[in-house]
């Protein structure tokens, strides 16, 4: 089994920054870490892709976060999402995920 645990969410003013972390444990494999994604779900909306990595180092971002968010991973089975210039519309529960593996989510609230 694989466990994903997100952290780093919180309340921040518009224009501020947060850094989310997703720690993978259990039967973790490199392909999972290399292709992990961050997703978010706002109240009343569907879960949407925010940022995703792919094998080879490429990254993909939602248009709404391009230039503001950065996805990365380190050598300790952790995937990060650096979020800068946050906007109220970024308010959501943020999840890391790969295929059927999901964390419990971390709440991000951006006040205007």
C-alpha positions as CSV (number, residue, x, y, z in Angstrom):
1,X,0.0,0.0,0.0
2,X,0.9,3.6,-0.5
3,X,0.1,6.5,1.8
4,X,0.1,10.1,0.8
5,X,0.0,12.8,3.4
6,X,-0.3,16.5,2.5
7,X,0.6,19.4,4.7
8,X,1.3,23.1,4.5
9,X,-2.1,24.5,3.9
10,X,-3.5,27.4,5.9
11,X,-5.0,30.9,5.8
12,X,-3.1,33.6,3.8
13,X,-3.8,37.0,2.5
14,X,-4.1,37.6,-1.3
15,X,-0.6,38.1,-2.7
16,X,1.0,35.8,-0.1
17,X,2.7,32.4,-0.5
18,X,2.3,28.9,0.8
19,X,4.3,25.7,0.2
20,X,2.5,22.5,0.2
21,X,4.2,19.1,0.8
22,X,3.1,15.6,0.0
23,X,5.0,12.8,1.7
24,X,4.7,9.4,0.1
25,X,5.3,6.3,2.3
26,X,4.8,2.5,2.0
27,X,5.3,0.8,-1.3
28,X,6.4,3.9,-3.1
29,X,7.9,3.6,-6.5
30,X,9.9,6.1,-8.6
31,X,7.4,6.3,-11.4
32,X,4.8,7.4,-9.0
33,X,6.9,10.2,-7.6
34,X,8.0,11.3,-11.1
35,X,4.4,11.6,-12.2
36,X,2.7,12.9,-9.1
37,X,0.1,15.7,-9.4
38,X,-1.5,18.3,-7.3
39,X,-5.2,18.8,-7.6
40,X,-7.7,21.0,-5.9
41,X,-11.4,21.1,-5.2
42,X,-13.3,24.2,-4.3
43,X,-16.8,24.1,-2.7
44,X,-19.4,23.1,-5.2
45,X,-16.8,22.5,-7.9
46,X,-15.2,19.4,-9.4
47,X,-11.7,18.4,-8.5
48,X,-9.2,19.9,-11.1
49,X,-5.6,19.5,-12.0
50,X,-3.3,22.2,-10.7
51,X,0.1,20.9,-11.6
52,X,1.6,17.6,-12.6
53,X,5.1,16.2,-13.2
54,X,6.0,13.6,-15.8
55,X,8.9,11.2,-16.3
56,X,11.8,13.1,-17.8
57,X,11.3,16.2,-15.7
58,X,8.5,17.9,-17.7
59,X,5.7,19.7,-15.8
60,X,2.2,20.8,-16.7
61,X,0.2,23.5,-15.1
62,X,-3.4,24.7,-15.2
63,X,-3.6,28.0,-17.1
64,X,-4.9,29.7,-13.9
65,X,-1.7,29.0,-12.0
66,X,1.0,29.3,-14.6
67,X,3.8,31.6,-13.5
68,X,2.6,31.5,-9.9
69,X,2.8,27.8,-8.8
70,X,5.8,25.5,-9.1
71,X,5.7,21.7,-8.6
72,X,8.9,19.9,-7.5
73,X,10.1,16.8,-5.7
74,X,13.0,16.1,-3.5
75,X,15.0,12.9,-2.7
76,X,12.9,12.1,0.4
77,X,9.7,10.9,-1.3
78,X,8.2,14.3,-1.0
79,X,6.5,16.4,-3.7
80,X,6.1,20.1,-3.1
81,X,3.8,22.8,-4.6
82,X,5.1,26.3,-4.1
83,X,2.3,28.7,-4.5
84,X,3.1,32.4,-4.9
85,X,0.9,35.5,-5.6
86,X,-2.1,33.7,-4.2
87,X,-5.6,34.8,-5.1
88,X,-8.9,34.3,-3.4
89,X,-9.9,32.0,-6.2
90,X,-7.1,29.7,-5.3
91,X,-9.1,28.8,-2.1
92,X,-9.7,25.0,-2.1
93,X,-8.7,21.7,-0.6
94,X,-5.5,20.7,-2.3
95,X,-4.7,17.0,-2.9
96,X,-1.7,15.2,-4.2
97,X,-2.5,12.1,-6.3
98,X,-1.3,9.5,-8.7
99,X,-3.8,7.1,-10.3
100,X,-6.0,5.8,-7.5
101,X,-3.7,7.0,-4.8
102,X,-4.8,10.2,-3.0
103,X,-4.0,12.0,0.2
104,X,-6.6,13.4,2.6
105,X,-6.1,17.0,1.4
106,X,-5.0,20.2,3.0
107,X,-7.1,23.3,3.1
108,X,-5.9,26.5,1.5
109,X,-7.8,29.7,2.2
110,X,-6.8,33.0,0.6
111,X,-8.5,36.1,2.0
112,X,-9.0,39.3,-0.1
